[in-house]
Amino acid sequence: MYNLTKCALCGNRADLELSHTVPKMAVRTLKKTAISQCQNLVDGQKVTGLEPKGELKLHKINSFVMNKVNKIVKAGKTPTHTIISNVNDPDAIGAERVAYYGCVIDKMILSDWEAGKTGEESYGFTFQDWEPMQTI
């Protein structure tokens, strides 16, 4: 389980920071193109791009994220964010941190609740770049 140490999306607010969990942070799917090869019935594969995607799950305690994204979208702009994930297991050798840059949220949740259930919001996103900041 990941927790976020910095989230430009949430403005580094301490009350939000503690509520973040990220079960699967980011996947870099390879875009491949089939390449015919002489004297071979099986096509080769050439990597022609990447599709960086991720998912962010928040335990909702207030409407800060919705309000922030709402203002930017209503102004006709594309909201981009930087997300830094951190996994720090006390039984492991150390911590691992990865920064994701140019994150664009796929959807904006206006309302989603159910009686007797804690508030959770999952946001899919794409990102432009990433950087391992600390590795184990």
N, CA, C and O atoms as a MOPAC input file, in Angstrom:
PM7 MOZYME 1SCF
protein

 N      0.84500 1    -1.17600 1     0.00000 1
 C      0.00000 1     0.00000 1     0.00000 1
 C      0.89300 1     1.24200 1     0.00000 1
 O      1.86300 1     1.32500 1     0.75400 1
 N      0.55600 1     2.18900 1    -0.84300 1
 C      1.31000 1     3.41700 1    -0.96100 1
 C      0.63900 1     4.52400 1    -0.14800 1
 O     -0.56600 1     4.48400 1     0.10000 1
 N      1.42200 1     5.49000 1     0.25300 1
 C      0.81400 1     6.72800 1     0.73100 1
 C      1.54000 1     7.87700 1     0.06200 1
 O      2.70600 1     7.74900 1    -0.31200 1
 N      0.86400 1     8.98100 1    -0.08800 1
 C      1.45200 1    10.11700 1    -0.78400 1
 C      2.11800 1    11.03800 1     0.21600 1
 O      1.52200 1    11.40500 1     1.22900 1
 N      3.36700 1    11.41600 1    -0.07400 1
 C      4.03700 1    12.36600 1     0.78500 1
 C      3.85100 1    13.77600 1     0.25900 1
 O      3.96500 1    14.74500 1     1.00900 1
 N      3.56400 1    13.89100 1    -1.03100 1
 C      3.32600 1    15.20500 1    -1.61600 1
 C      2.28800 1    15.02700 1    -2.70400 1
 O      2.36800 1    14.08800 1    -3.49600 1
 N      1.33800 1    15.90100 1    -2.74600 1
 C      0.33200 1    15.82900 1    -3.78600 1
 C     -0.04400 1    17.24200 1    -4.17700 1
 O     -0.76000 1    17.92700 1    -3.44800 1
 N      0.44100 1    17.67900 1    -5.33200 1
 C      0.12500 1    19.03000 1    -5.79700 1
 C     -1.37100 1    19.16800 1    -6.03000 1
 O     -1.92400 1    20.26100 1    -5.90600 1
 N     -2.03000 1    18.06100 1    -6.36700 1
 C     -3.47400 1    18.06900 1    -6.55200 1
 C     -4.18100 1    18.54000 1    -5.29200 1
 O     -5.15900 1    19.28300 1    -5.36800 1
 N     -3.69300 1    18.11300 1    -4.13600 1
 C     -4.35100 1    18.42500 1    -2.86100 1
 C     -3.68000 1    19.57900 1    -2.12100 1
 O     -4.10000 1    19.92200 1    -1.01600 1
 N     -2.66800 1    20.17300 1    -2.69500 1
 C     -2.05000 1    21.33200 1    -2.08100 1
 C     -1.26600 1    21.02200 1    -0.82500 1
 O     -1.09600 1    21.90500 1     0.01700 1
 N     -0.77600 1    19.78400 1    -0.66400 1
 C      0.03500 1    19.39300 1     0.49300 1
 C     -0.67300 1    19.61400 1     1.82000 1
 O     -0.01500 1    19.87600 1     2.82700 1
 N     -1.97400 1    19.51700 1     1.84500 1
 C     -2.73100 1    19.70700 1     3.08500 1
 C     -2.56600 1    18.49400 1     3.97800 1
 O     -2.73100 1    17.36200 1     3.52300 1
 N     -2.24900 1    18.71000 1     5.22200 1
 C     -1.96700 1    17.60500 1     6.14400 1
 C     -3.18800 1    16.70500 1     6.34100 1
 O     -3.03600 1    15.48600 1     6.42200 1
 N     -4.39100 1    17.27200 1     6.42000 1
 C     -5.57000 1    16.44500 1     6.64800 1
 C     -5.86700 1    15.53900 1     5.46100 1
 O     -6.40300 1    14.44600 1     5.64200 1
 N     -5.52800 1    15.97300 1     4.25200 1
 C     -5.72200 1    15.13400 1     3.07100 1
 C     -4.57200 1    14.16000 1     2.90100 1
 O     -4.76700 1    13.01800 1     2.48300 1
 N     -3.38800 1    14.61200 1     3.22500 1
 C     -2.19000 1    13.79700 1     3.02700 1
 C     -2.29700 1    12.45500 1     3.73600 1
 O     -1.89400 1    11.43300 1     3.18000 1
 N     -2.82000 1    12.43900 1     4.92100 1
 C     -2.91100 1    11.20600 1     5.69800 1
 C     -4.00400 1    10.28300 1     5.19300 1
 O     -4.03000 1     9.10500 1     5.55100 1
 N     -4.89200 1    10.78900 1     4.38100 1
 C     -6.01600 1     9.97100 1     3.94100 1
 C     -5.77800 1     9.29300 1     2.59700 1
 O     -6.62500 1     8.51400 1     2.16100 1
 N     -4.67600 1     9.55300 1     1.93200 1
 C     -4.42600 1     8.98200 1     0.61500 1
 C     -3.98300 1     7.52400 1     0.69700 1
 O     -3.16300 1     7.16200 1     1.54000 1
 N     -4.51700 1     6.71400 1    -0.16300 1
 C     -3.95700 1     5.38500 1    -0.39900 1
 C     -3.97400 1     5.13800 1    -1.88800 1
 O     -4.87400 1     5.60100 1    -2.58900 1
 N     -3.00600 1     4.42600 1    -2.36800 1
 C     -2.90500 1     4.16600 1    -3.79400 1
 C     -2.64800 1     2.67800 1    -4.00600 1
 O     -1.49700 1     2.24800 1    -3.93200 1
 N     -3.68600 1     1.87700 1    -4.26700 1
 C     -3.46600 1     0.45200 1    -4.41800 1
 C     -2.67400 1     0.10200 1    -5.66600 1
 O     -1.83800 1    -0.80100 1    -5.62000 1
 N     -2.90900 1     0.78300 1    -6.77500 1
 C     -2.05100 1     0.59500 1    -7.94000 1
 C     -1.75600 1     1.97400 1    -8.48500 1
 O     -2.66100 1     2.68300 1    -8.92400 1
 N     -0.52900 1     2.34400 1    -8.45800 1
 C     -0.19400 1     3.72700 1    -8.76600 1
 C     -0.09100 1     3.98100 1   -10.25200 1
 O     -0.82800 1     4.81400 1   -10.77900 1
 N      0.79200 1     3.29500 1   -10.94200 1
 C      0.99800 1     3.64600 1   -12.32900 1
 C      1.41200 1     2.43200 1   -13.14300 1
 O      2.13200 1     1.55100 1   -12.67300 1
 N      0.94000 1     2.41800 1   -14.35500 1
 C      1.28100 1     1.36400 1   -15.28700 1
 C      1.74900 1     2.01900 1   -16.57400 1
 O      1.08600 1     2.91000 1   -17.10500 1
 N      2.86600 1     1.58400 1   -17.06000 1
 C      3.35700 1     2.09500 1   -18.34200 1
 C      3.13400 1     0.99500 1   -19.37100 1
 O      3.95200 1     0.08400 1   -19.50500 1
 N      2.02300 1     1.08300 1   -20.09700 1
 C      1.70400 1     0.09000 1   -21.10500 1
 C      2.48100 1     0.41800 1   -22.37500 1
 O      2.49100 1     1.56100 1   -22.83200 1
 N      3.12400 1    -0.58900 1   -22.93500 1
 C      3.87700 1    -0.39500 1   -24.16400 1
 C      2.94200 1    -0.45000 1   -25.36600 1
 O      2.11300 1    -1.35300 1   -25.47100 1
 N      3.07500 1     0.52100 1   -26.27500 1
 C      2.38700 1     0.45400 1   -27.56300 1
 C      3.32600 1    -0.27000 1   -28.51100 1
 O      4.49000 1     0.10200 1   -28.65500 1
 N      2.80700 1    -1.31500 1   -29.15900 1
 C      3.65000 1    -2.10500 1   -30.05000 1
 C      3.03200 1    -2.16800 1   -31.44100 1
 O      1.81300 1    -2.10800 1   -31.60400 1
 N      3.89800 1    -2.29000 1   -32.43300 1
 C      3.48900 1    -2.44200 1   -33.81500 1
 C      4.07700 1    -3.75100 1   -34.33700 1
 O      5.24900 1    -4.04900 1   -34.11000 1
 N      3.25000 1    -4.53000 1   -35.03900 1
 C      3.73300 1    -5.78700 1   -35.61500 1
 C      4.63600 1    -5.48200 1   -36.80800 1
 O      4.30300 1    -4.65200 1   -37.65400 1
 N      5.77000 1    -6.15400 1   -36.86400 1
 C      6.74200 1    -5.98000 1   -37.94400 1
 C      6.93800 1    -7.33400 1   -38.63000 1
 O      7.35700 1    -8.30300 1   -37.99700 1
 N      6.63100 1    -7.39300 1   -39.93700 1
 C      6.84800 1    -8.62800 1   -40.70200 1
 C      8.33500 1    -8.87600 1   -40.84100 1
 O      9.12200 1    -7.95100 1   -41.04500 1
 N      8.70700 1   -10.14600 1   -40.72700 1
 C     10.11100 1   -10.52000 1   -40.82900 1
 C     10.28500 1   -11.55600 1   -41.93600 1
 O      9.47100 1   -12.46900 1   -42.07900 1
 N     11.34100 1   -11.40800 1   -42.70400 1
 C     11.65500 1   -12.37400 1   -43.75100 1
 C     11.99800 1   -13.72000 1   -43.12100 1
 O     12.65900 1   -13.78300 1   -42.08500 1
 N     11.54100 1   -14.79500 1   -43.76200 1
 C     11.82600 1   -16.16100 1   -43.34800 1
 C     11.34000 1   -16.48200 1   -41.92600 1
 O     11.90900 1   -17.33500 1   -41.24600 1
 N     10.29900 1   -15.79800 1   -41.49500 1
 C      9.73300 1   -16.04600 1   -40.17500 1
 C      8.22000 1   -15.85000 1   -40.26700 1
 O      7.76600 1   -14.79700 1   -40.71600 1
 N      7.43900 1   -16.83300 1   -39.85500 1
 C      5.99000 1   -16.72800 1   -39.91900 1
 C      5.41300 1   -15.86200 1   -38.79700 1
 O      4.27500 1   -15.39900 1   -38.88300 1
 N      6.20000 1   -15.65000 1   -37.75600 1
 C      5.74400 1   -14.87200 1   -36.61200 1
 C      6.22700 1   -13.43000 1   -36.76400 1
 O      7.41400 1   -13.18400 1   -36.97900 1
 N      5.30800 1   -12.49300 1   -36.65100 1
 C      5.68800 1   -11.07700 1   -36.70700 1
 C      6.50400 1   -10.70100 1   -35.48400 1
 O      6.24700 1   -11.19200 1   -34.38400 1
 N      7.47800 1    -9.83900 1   -35.67100 1
 C      8.19700 1    -9.25700 1   -34.55200 1
 C      7.38400 1    -8.10700 1   -33.97400 1
 O      6.39700 1    -7.68600 1   -34.57700 1
 N      7.77500 1    -7.60300 1   -32.83900 1
 C      7.08900 1    -6.47900 1   -32.20200 1
 C      8.06500 1    -5.33700 1   -31.98500 1
 O      9.15900 1    -5.54000 1   -31.45900 1
 N      7.67000 1    -4.13300 1   -32.39100 1
 C      8.49600 1    -2.94800 1   -32.16800 1
 C      7.74000 1    -2.00700 1   -31.24500 1
 O      6.57600 1    -1.68900 1   -31.49200 1
 N      8.39000 1    -1.56600 1   -30.19600 1
 C      7.77700 1    -0.59900 1   -29.28000 1
 C      7.75900 1     0.76300 1   -29.96700 1
 O      8.80000 1     1.29100 1   -30.35800 1
 N      6.55300 1     1.32300 1   -30.10600 1
 C      6.39800 1     2.60400 1   -30.80400 1
 C      5.86300 1     3.70800 1   -29.89900 1
 O      5.62200 1     4.82300 1   -30.36300 1
 N      5.67700 1     3.41600 1   -28.62200 1
 C      5.19800 1     4.43600 1   -27.70000 1
 C      4.84900 1     3.85100 1   -26.34900 1
 O      4.94700 1     2.64300 1   -26.13200 1
 N      4.44100 1     4.71900 1   -25.44800 1
 C      4.02600 1     4.33300 1   -24.10000 1
 C      2.65400 1     4.92900 1   -23.80600 1
 O      2.30900 1     5.99200 1   -24.32100 1
 N      1.88100 1     4.24400 1   -22.98100 1
 C      0.61800 1     4.76400 1   -22.48000 1
 C      0.70000 1     4.79200 1   -20.96400 1
 O      0.24400 1     3.85300 1   -20.31100 1
 N      1.26900 1     5.84300 1   -20.38600 1
 C      1.38100 1     5.90100 1   -18.92100 1
 C      0.03700 1     6.22900 1   -18.27000 1
 O     -0.55100 1     7.27600 1   -18.53800 1
 N     -0.43800 1     5.33100 1   -17.41800 1
 C     -1.71400 1     5.49700 1   -16.72900 1
 C     -1.53600 1     5.14300 1   -15.27000 1
 O     -0.61500 1     4.40800 1   -14.91200 1
 N     -2.40200 1     5.65300 1   -14.43700 1
 C     -2.37000 1     5.32400 1   -13.02900 1
 C     -3.74800 1     5.44800 1   -12.41100 1
 O     -4.70600 1     5.85800 1   -13.06700 1
 N     -3.83300 1     5.09400 1   -11.15800 1
 C     -5.08200 1     5.22600 1   -10.41500 1
 C     -4.76800 1     5.69900 1    -9.01300 1
 O     -3.85600 1     5.19400 1    -8.35800 1
 N     -5.52900 1     6.66400 1    -8.56800 1
 C     -5.34600 1     7.26300 1    -7.25300 1
 C     -6.62400 1     7.05200 1    -6.46500 1
 O     -7.70000 1     7.44000 1    -6.92100 1
 N     -6.52800 1     6.44500 1    -5.29000 1
 C     -7.70300 1     6.23000 1    -4.44700 1
 C     -7.56700 1     7.11300 1    -3.20900 1
 O     -6.54100 1     7.10000 1    -2.52800 1
 N     -8.61700 1     7.87500 1    -2.93500 1
 C     -8.64500 1     8.78000 1    -1.78300 1
 C     -9.75800 1     8.36700 1    -0.83000 1
 O    -10.83800 1     7.96300 1    -1.26000 1
 N     -9.48900 1     8.47100 1     0.44200 1
 C    -10.53800 1     8.35700 1     1.44500 1
 C    -11.06700 1     9.76400 1     1.64700 1
 O    -10.37500 1    10.62200 1     2.19600 1
 N    -12.28200 1     9.99800 1     1.20600 1
 C    -12.84100 1    11.35100 1     1.19600 1
 C    -13.15000 1    11.84100 1     2.60500 1
 O    -13.86300 1    11.19000 1     3.36900 1
 N    -12.59500 1    13.00500 1     2.92900 1
 C    -12.91900 1    13.64300 1     4.19800 1
 C    -13.45900 1    15.05600 1     3.99200 1
 O    -14.04200 1    15.64400 1     4.90300 1
 N    -13.26000 1    15.60000 1     2.78100 1
 C    -13.85700 1    16.88100 1     2.42200 1
 C    -13.86400 1    17.02100 1     0.90400 1
 O    -13.46700 1    16.09100 1     0.20300 1
 N    -14.30300 1    18.15300 1     0.38800 1
 C    -14.46200 1    18.35800 1    -1.05700 1
 C    -13.32900 1    19.17000 1    -1.66400 1
 O    -13.52100 1    19.80000 1    -2.70400 1
 N    -12.16600 1    19.17400 1    -1.05100 1
 C    -11.05600 1    20.00200 1    -1.51600 1
 C    -10.65200 1    19.69200 1    -2.95500 1
 O    -10.46400 1    20.61000 1    -3.75300 1
 N    -10.51400 1    18.40500 1    -3.29700 1
 C    -10.08500 1    18.02000 1    -4.64900 1
 C    -11.13000 1    18.44700 1    -5.67100 1
 O    -10.78600 1    19.03400 1    -6.69700 1
 N    -12.40200 1    18.16100 1    -5.40400 1
 C    -13.46400 1    18.53700 1    -6.33400 1
 C    -13.48200 1    20.04400 1    -6.56500 1
 O    -13.60400 1    20.49500 1    -7.70400 1
 N    -13.36100 1    20.82100 1    -5.49700 1
 C    -13.37800 1    22.27400 1    -5.63000 1
 C    -12.19600 1    22.78700 1    -6.44700 1
 O    -12.35500 1    23.68100 1    -7.27800 1
 N    -11.02700 1    22.23000 1    -6.21700 1
 C     -9.82800 1    22.68800 1    -6.93200 1
 C     -9.92200 1    22.37300 1    -8.42900 1
 O     -9.67000 1    23.24100 1    -9.26400 1
 N    -10.28100 1    21.14500 1    -8.75900 1
 C    -10.37300 1    20.74600 1   -10.16500 1
 C    -11.54000 1    21.45900 1   -10.84200 1
 O    -11.42200 1    21.86300 1   -11.99900 1
 N    -12.65500 1    21.62000 1   -10.15000 1
 C    -13.84700 1    22.26800 1   -10.68000 1
 C    -13.54000 1    23.67200 1   -11.19000 1
 O    -13.96100 1    24.02900 1   -12.29000 1
 N    -12.82300 1    24.46600 1   -10.41900 1
 C    -12.50900 1    25.84600 1   -10.81800 1
 C    -11.67900 1    25.88500 1   -12.09300 1
 O    -11.92400 1    26.72000 1   -12.96400 1
 N    -10.70900 1    24.99900 1   -12.21200 1
 C     -9.82400 1    24.97900 1   -13.36900 1
 C    -10.58600 1    24.52700 1   -14.62000 1
 O    -10.43900 1    25.13000 1   -15.68300 1
 N    -11.40200 1    23.46700 1   -14.49900 1
 C    -12.15900 1    22.95100 1   -15.63400 1
 C    -13.18500 1    23.97600 1   -16.11400 1
 O    -13.33800 1    24.17600 1   -17.31900 1
 N    -13.88500 1    24.62600 1   -15.18900 1
 C    -14.87700 1    25.63600 1   -15.57200 1
 C    -14.24500 1    26.84200 1   -16.25400 1
 O    -14.91100 1    27.55600 1   -17.00300 1
 N    -12.95600 1    27.06900 1   -15.99400 1
 C    -12.23800 1    28.15900 1   -16.66200 1
 C    -11.76300 1    27.74100 1   -18.05700 1
 O    -11.14300 1    28.53200 1   -18.76800 1
 N    -12.05700 1    26.48500 1   -18.44800 1
 C    -11.68900 1    26.01300 1   -19.77800 1
 C    -10.24700 1    25.55600 1   -19.89700 1
 O     -9.71600 1    25.45600 1   -21.00300 1
 N     -9.61000 1    25.27700 1   -18.77000 1
 C     -8.21600 1    24.84900 1   -18.77800 1
 C     -8.11200 1    23.37000 1   -18.41900 1
 O     -9.01700 1    22.79700 1   -17.81300 1
 N     -6.99100 1    22.76600 1   -18.80600 1
 C     -6.72200 1    21.37500 1   -18.45100 1
 C     -5.92500 1    21.36400 1   -17.15500 1
 O     -4.79400 1    21.85000 1   -17.12700 1
 N     -6.48600 1    20.82200 1   -16.08800 1
 C     -5.74100 1    20.77300 1   -14.82600 1
 C     -4.64900 1    19.70200 1   -14.88300 1
 O     -4.94100 1    18.53600 1   -15.15000 1
 N     -3.41000 1    20.08300 1   -14.63700 1
 C     -2.31600 1    19.11600 1   -14.55700 1
 C     -1.73700 1    19.16600 1   -13.14800 1
 O     -1.75300 1    20.20500 1   -12.48800 1
 N     -1.22600 1    18.02300 1   -12.70300 1
 C     -0.76300 1    17.89000 1   -11.33200 1
 C      0.53300 1    17.10600 1   -11.27300 1
 O      0.87400 1    16.38900 1   -12.21300 1
 N      1.25500 1    17.24000 1   -10.17400 1
 C      2.40800 1    16.40900 1    -9.85800 1
 C      2.03900 1    15.56300 1    -8.64600 1
 O      1.53900 1    16.08000 1    -7.64700 1
 N      2.28700 1    14.26900 1    -8.74000 1
 C      1.99800 1    13.35400 1    -7.63500 1
 C      3.29700 1    12.63400 1    -7.27700 1
 O      3.98400 1    12.11600 1    -8.15700 1
 N      3.62800 1    12.60300 1    -5.99800 1
 C      4.80500 1    11.87600 1    -5.52500 1
 C      4.32100 1    10.78200 1    -4.58400 1
 O      3.72800 1    11.06000 1    -3.54200 1
 N      4.58100 1     9.52800 1    -4.96600 1
 C      4.17500 1     8.40100 1    -4.12500 1
 C      5.33900 1     7.97500 1    -3.24900 1
 O      6.50200 1     8.22200 1    -3.56900 1
 N      5.00700 1     7.33000 1    -2.14000 1
 C      6.02700 1     6.88700 1    -1.19800 1
 C      5.57400 1     5.57800 1    -0.57300 1
 O      4.47500 1     5.49400 1    -0.02500 1
 N      6.41200 1     4.56500 1    -0.65300 1
 C      6.13400 1     3.34000 1     0.08900 1
 C      7.27300 1     3.19400 1     1.09200 1
 O      8.44600 1     3.18300 1     0.72000 1
 N      6.91600 1     3.08300 1     2.35100 1
 C      7.91600 1     3.03500 1     3.41100 1
 C      7.48700 1     1.97600 1     4.42300 1
 O      6.83200 1     2.27500 1     5.42100 1
 N      7.87200 1     0.73200 1     4.14200 1
 C      7.52500 1    -0.39300 1     5.00100 1
 C      8.61600 1    -0.54800 1     6.05500 1
 O      9.78100 1    -0.70700 1     5.69100 1
 N      8.29000 1    -0.51000 1     7.34500 1
 C      9.31100 1    -0.62400 1     8.38000 1
 C     10.07400 1    -1.94600 1     8.33900 1
 O     11.19400 1    -2.02300 1     8.84600 1
 N      9.48500 1    -2.99600 1     7.74000 1
 C     10.16700 1    -4.28300 1     7.63500 1
 C     11.04400 1    -4.39400 1     6.38700 1
 O     11.78200 1    -5.36700 1     6.23500 1
 N     10.96800 1    -3.41300 1     5.50300 1
 C     11.75700 1    -3.44500 1     4.27100 1
 C     13.11600 1    -2.77000 1     4.49700 1
 O     13.38400 1    -2.21600 1     5.56300 1
 N     13.94800 1    -2.83300 1     3.48200 1
 C     15.29500 1    -2.24800 1     3.55300 1
 C     15.25000 1    -0.72300 1     3.60800 1
 O     16.09500 1    -0.09700 1     4.24700 1
 N     14.27800 1    -0.13400 1     2.94700 1
 C     14.17900 1     1.32100 1     2.91900 1
 C     12.87100 1     1.76100 1     2.28200 1
 O     11.91700 1     0.98900 1     2.18700 1
 N     12.84200 1     3.01000 1     1.85200 1
 C     11.64300 1     3.59000 1     1.24100 1
 C     11.85400 1     3.73900 1    -0.26100 1
 O     12.98200 1     3.77000 1    -0.75100 1
 N     10.73500 1     3.83000 1    -0.97400 1
 C     10.78600 1     4.05800 1    -2.41200 1
 C      9.82500 1     5.18900 1    -2.74400 1
 O      8.66100 1     5.17400 1    -2.34400 1
 N     10.33700 1     6.17700 1    -3.48600 1
 C      9.51500 1     7.31600 1    -3.88600 1
 C      9.59900 1     7.49500 1    -5.39000 1
 O     10.67400 1     7.39500 1    -5.98100 1
 N      8.44500 1     7.76300 1    -6.00700 1
 C      8.37700 1     8.00100 1    -7.44400 1
 C      7.53600 1     9.24500 1    -7.68000 1
 O      6.45500 1     9.39100 1    -7.10800 1
 N      8.03600 1    10.14700 1    -8.52900 1
 C      7.29400 1    11.36100 1    -8.89600 1
 C      6.65900 1    11.15200 1   -10.26400 1
 O      7.29500 1    10.62700 1   -11.17800 1
 N      5.40400 1    11.56500 1   -10.39900 1
 C      4.66900 1    11.51500 1   -11.65700 1
 C      4.33200 1    12.94600 1   -12.04400 1
 O      3.70600 1    13.67600 1   -11.27600 1
 N      4.75200 1    13.34100 1   -13.24000 1
 C      4.60100 1    14.72700 1   -13.69000 1
 C      3.56400 1    14.82800 1   -14.81100 1
 O      3.37900 1    13.88900 1   -15.58600 1
 N      2.90400 1    15.95900 1   -14.88500 1
 C      1.92200 1    16.20200 1   -15.94000 1
 C      0.71000 1    15.29900 1   -15.83900 1
 O      0.16900 1    14.86600 1   -16.85600 1
 N      0.27700 1    15.00800 1   -14.61300 1
 C     -0.87800 1    14.13200 1   -14.39700 1
 C     -2.17000 1    14.86000 1   -14.76400 1
 O     -2.39000 1    16.00200 1   -14.35900 1
 N     -3.01600 1    14.18400 1   -15.53500 1
 C     -4.33000 1    14.71000 1   -15.88900 1
 C     -5.36600 1    13.69200 1   -15.43100 1
 O     -5.35400 1    12.53800 1   -15.86000 1
 N     -6.25700 1    14.13500 1   -14.55800 1
 C     -7.30100 1    13.27100 1   -13.99700 1
 C     -8.32500 1    12.96200 1   -15.09000 1
 O     -8.72500 1    13.85500 1   -15.83700 1
 N     -8.75400 1    11.68600 1   -15.18600 1
 C     -9.68800 1    11.25800 1   -16.22700 1
 C    -11.12900 1    11.67500 1   -15.96500 1
 O    -11.89400 1    11.85500 1   -16.91200 1
 N    -11.51200 1    11.83000 1   -14.71300 1
 C    -12.89300 1    12.18200 1   -14.40300 1
 C    -12.92900 1    13.07800 1   -13.17700 1
 O    -12.00200 1    13.09600 1   -12.36800 1
 N    -14.02200 1    13.82000 1   -13.06000 1
 C    -14.22600 1    14.65800 1   -11.87900 1
 C    -15.47900 1    14.13800 1   -11.17500 1
 O    -16.56500 1    14.14800 1   -11.75500 1
 N    -15.33400 1    13.68800 1    -9.93600 1
 C    -16.46000 1    13.12700 1    -9.18700 1
 C    -17.20700 1    14.26500 1    -8.49000 1
 O    -16.65300 1    14.95200 1    -7.63200 1
 N    -18.46400 1    14.45300 1    -8.86800 1
 C    -19.27100 1    15.51000 1    -8.25000 1
 C    -20.00900 1    14.98500 1    -7.02000 1
 O    -20.13600 1    15.69300 1    -6.02100 1
 N    -20.49200 1    13.75200 1    -7.09300 1
 C    -21.11300 1    13.14900 1    -5.91800 1
 C    -21.07400 1    11.63300 1    -6.06400 1
 O    -21.31400 1    11.08600 1    -7.14000 1
 N    -20.76700 1    10.97400 1    -4.96100 1
 C    -20.71700 1     9.52000 1    -4.92800 1
 C    -20.69800 1     9.10900 1    -3.46200 1
 O    -19.65300 1     9.15500 1    -2.81200 1
 N    -21.83300 1     8.71500 1    -2.95300 1
 C    -21.88900 1     8.29300 1    -1.56100 1
 C    -22.93100 1     7.20200 1    -1.39500 1
 O    -23.80700 1     7.00400 1    -2.23700 1
 N    -22.80300 1     6.50200 1    -0.27400 1
 C    -23.71000 1     5.41100 1     0.05100 1
 C    -23.84400 1     5.36400 1     1.56600 1
 O    -22.85300 1     5.51800 1     2.28000 1
 N    -25.03700 1     5.15800 1     2.05500 1
 C    -25.27600 1     5.10700 1     3.49900 1
 C    -24.50600 1     3.94400 1     4.11800 1
 O    -24.50200 1     2.83600 1     3.58100 1
 N    -23.85500 1     4.20400 1     5.24900 1
 C    -23.13100 1     3.17600 1     5.98600 1
 C    -21.78700 1     2.79900 1     5.39000 1
 O    -21.19800 1     1.79500 1     5.79100 1
 N    -21.29100 1     3.57500 1     4.44900 1
 C    -20.01600 1     3.27000 1     3.80000 1
 C    -19.09800 1     4.48900 1     3.90000 1
 O    -19.53600 1     5.62700 1     3.73300 1
 N    -17.81100 1     4.22800 1     4.17700 1
 C    -16.86600 1     5.33800 1     4.20800 1
 C    -16.65800 1     5.86100 1     2.79800 1
 O    -16.71600 1     5.10500 1     1.82700 1
 N    -16.41700 1     7.15100 1     2.69500 1
 C    -16.25100 1     7.77800 1     1.38700 1
 C    -14.90500 1     7.46700 1     0.76000 1
 O    -13.86300 1     7.76800 1     1.34100 1
 N    -14.92000 1     6.87300 1    -0.41300 1
 C    -13.72000 1     6.62000 1    -1.18800 1
 C    -13.94000 1     7.14900 1    -2.58900 1
 O    -15.03300 1     7.03900 1    -3.14600 1
 N    -12.89900 1     7.72200 1    -3.14700 1
 C    -12.95900 1     8.19100 1    -4.52000 1
 C    -11.75100 1     7.64800 1    -5.25900 1
 O    -10.62500 1     7.75600 1    -4.77400 1
 N    -11.97600 1     7.06100 1    -6.43300 1
 C    -10.88700 1     6.56600 1    -7.26700 1
 C    -10.79300 1     7.43700 1    -8.50800 1
 O    -11.78500 1     7.67100 1    -9.19800 1
 N     -9.60500 1     7.90400 1    -8.77600 1
 C     -9.35200 1     8.75700 1    -9.93100 1
 C     -8.33400 1     8.08000 1   -10.84600 1
 O     -7.18800 1     7.86200 1   -10.45500 1
 N     -8.75700 1     7.75000 1   -12.05800 1
 C     -7.80300 1     7.30600 1   -13.06400 1
 C     -7.10200 1     8.54200 1   -13.61300 1
 O     -7.68800 1     9.62400 1   -13.65800 1
 N     -5.85900 1     8.38500 1   -14.02600 1
 C     -5.14400 1     9.52700 1   -14.60000 1
 C     -4.09600 1     9.05100 1   -15.59600 1
 O     -3.65900 1     7.90000 1   -15.56600 1
 N     -3.70700 1     9.95700 1   -16.47000 1
 C     -2.57800 1     9.74000 1   -17.36200 1
 C     -1.47500 1    10.68600 1   -16.91600 1
 O     -1.74400 1    11.68200 1   -16.24400 1
 N     -0.23500 1    10.38100 1   -17.28600 1
 C      0.86800 1    11.27000 1   -16.91600 1
 C      1.87600 1    11.32900 1   -18.04500 1
 O      1.96200 1    10.41600 1   -18.86600 1
 N      2.64000 1    12.41500 1   -18.07700 1
 C      3.60300 1    12.65800 1   -19.14200 1
 C      4.98600 1    12.10100 1   -18.85300 1
 O      5.67600 1    11.64000 1   -19.76200 1
 N      5.39300 1    12.14000 1   -17.59600 1
 C      6.75700 1    11.75800 1   -17.24700 1
 C      6.77300 1    11.22200 1   -15.81900 1
 O      5.83600 1    11.44500 1   -15.05200 1
 N      7.82300 1    10.52800 1   -15.47600 1
 C      7.99500 1     9.99700 1   -14.12200 1
 C      9.47200 1     9.98900 1   -13.78700 1
 O     10.33000 1     9.99900 1   -14.66900 1
 N      9.74700 1     9.97100 1   -12.50400 1
 C     11.14700 1     9.97000 1   -12.04000 1
 C     11.23100 1     9.19300 1   -10.72700 1
 O     10.58500 1     9.56100 1    -9.74500 1
 N     12.02500 1     8.11700 1   -10.70600 1
 C     12.28300 1     7.45600 1    -9.42800 1
 C     13.14100 1     8.38800 1    -8.56400 1
 O     14.27400 1     8.70300 1    -8.93100 1
 N     12.61600 1     8.82100 1    -7.43900 1
 C     13.33100 1     9.77500 1    -6.58600 1
 C     14.16300 1     9.06200 1    -5.53400 1
 O     15.21200 1     9.55700 1    -5.12100 1
 N     13.69300 1     7.90100 1    -5.10300 1
 C     14.39900 1     7.10900 1    -4.09200 1
 C     14.03300 1     5.65600 1    -4.34800 1
 O     12.85400 1     5.31500 1    -4.44800 1
 N     15.04500 1     4.79700 1    -4.45500 1
 C     14.79600 1     3.39300 1    -4.72600 1
 C     15.37000 1     2.52600 1    -3.61300 1
 O     16.28700 1     2.93800 1    -2.90300 1
 N     14.83400 1     1.34700 1    -3.47100 1
 C     15.28200 1     0.41600 1    -2.42700 1
 C     16.49300 1    -0.34000 1    -2.93500 1
 O     17.04100 1    -1.18000 1    -2.22200 1

